[in-house]
Amino acid sequence: MGLFDNSKVIIIGDRDGIPGPAVEECLKSTGAEVVFSSTECFV
């Protein structure tokens, strides 16, 4: 059993850092369900 098995996650990425879709790709193999993923610009 993994850390994210049967977990729902919300991803907020940063435009100048790590974008949301990149984090989402990393979490695909963990068993987590991504319910929201976005990339924002924090100025």
Buried (B, 14 or more C-beta within 10 A) or exposed (E): EEEBEEBEBEBEBEEEEEBBBEBBEEBEEEEBEBEEBEBEEEE
